[in-house]
């Protein structure tokens, strides 16, 4: 087999990422949650009281898009907006008890979906893949 070029390695990484995203979307469909909503819920639970701008930054999306995602979560009772205690003009996002419960279920579904894909690798290959990918992740 000829050596892979950087472009073909990039294509392989992109294909794996797409496959994983499709698996996540399928796993989250049971709860009628999109991957973006699941990620926003995760940020809201990890950074309780985060402003929308913080959620947008963590999701690497425009603030307007974060507003739409949080609107959808709020409509389902998974998060609520509250006045920011440090700035009355700002709003913070806080998970509801149902949002916390769903976050745990989504995390488990996410782990299962990833394991379906990555379970093909033996422990040594998984460790090596983790090592290599950690080198490539932007700081």
N, C-alpha and C positions, 0 to 999 in steps of 0.2 A: 504494500500500500504506500503511495507517495506521501511525503510529509504534508501536513496541513499548513495552509497559509494562515496568516493572521485573520484574513477575511473569512476563510472557511471555519476557523475556530470561533470567530464572532458569530457566524451563522448558526453553528451548533449551539452556542450558548443562548442565542435568541430563540432557537427552536425548543430548547429545554425550558426556558422561562415561559414561553407560550404554553407549552404542555402543562406546566405546573399551574399557570393562571387558569387554564381551562378546567383543570381538576378542582381548583379552589372554587371556581364559579359553580361547578356542578355540585360540590359538597354544600355550598351555602344556599343553593336553590331550595333545599328542604325547608329553610326558614324564610324564604323569599327575601334574601339579603344579597346585595351585590358585593363583589370584592371591595369596591370603594367604601361602601357602607361598613363592611366588616373592619376595614383598616381604620376608618374614622372612629368607630366604636372602640377599637383597641386603643387609639390615641387618647380618646376621652376618658377611658378607664385608667390608663397609665399616667395621665397628666390631668387629674381631676381638677376642674375649674379652669381648664385651658380656654383661652380666647380663641375665636374662630381663626384669627391670623396664625396662631400657633398650630392649630390643626392643619391649616392649609400648608404651612411650612413643612410639617412632618410628612404630609401626604405628597408634597411637591406638586401641588395644584394651585390654581388661582383662588384667591379668597372668595370670589363669587361662586366657584364650583364647590368650595368647602361649605358655603352657606346652603347650597342646594342639597348636599349630602346630609348635613346636620338637620335641615328641614325635614327630610325623609325619615331620619331616625327619631326626631321629635314627634312627628305625626304618628309614629308607631309606639310612642311612650317609652322609647329606649334611652333617651337623654332628655334633659330639660335645660333651658337657658335660664340663667340667673344673673342678677346684677353682679358685676365684678366688685369684690369688696375693696379693692385698691383704687378703682376708678369707676365712679357711678355712671359714666358715659359708656363704658364698655360692658360687654356681655361675656359671661363664661359659660362653658358647656359642662354639665355634670351628668354622669350616668345614673339612670334609675335602677332600682333593684332588679327589674326585668332586664335592663341593659347589661347589668353585671352577670346575671344568669346566662343570658344569650352569649355574652363574650366567652364564657367558659365553654359552652357548647361549640361555638365557632372555632375556638382554639383547638379543641379536640378533633373536630372535622378537618381542620387545616393540617394538623399533625398526621392524621390518617391519610389524607390525600397526598401529602409529601412522601409518606412512607410507601404508598403504592408505587410511586415513581422511583424513589431512591432505594427501595428495598431490593432492587435487582443487583445492587452493589454489595459486595462483601464488606466486612468491617474495615479491613485495611484500605480498600478502595474508597470507602466513605470518608475515612480519616484523611486520606490524601486529597480527595476532592475538597473537603472542608478547608484543609490547609491552603490549597491553591486558590480557592475562591476568596478566602480571607485576605490573601495578598492583593487581590484585584479590587476589593471593595474600597470605594472612595472614603477617605477619612472624614 
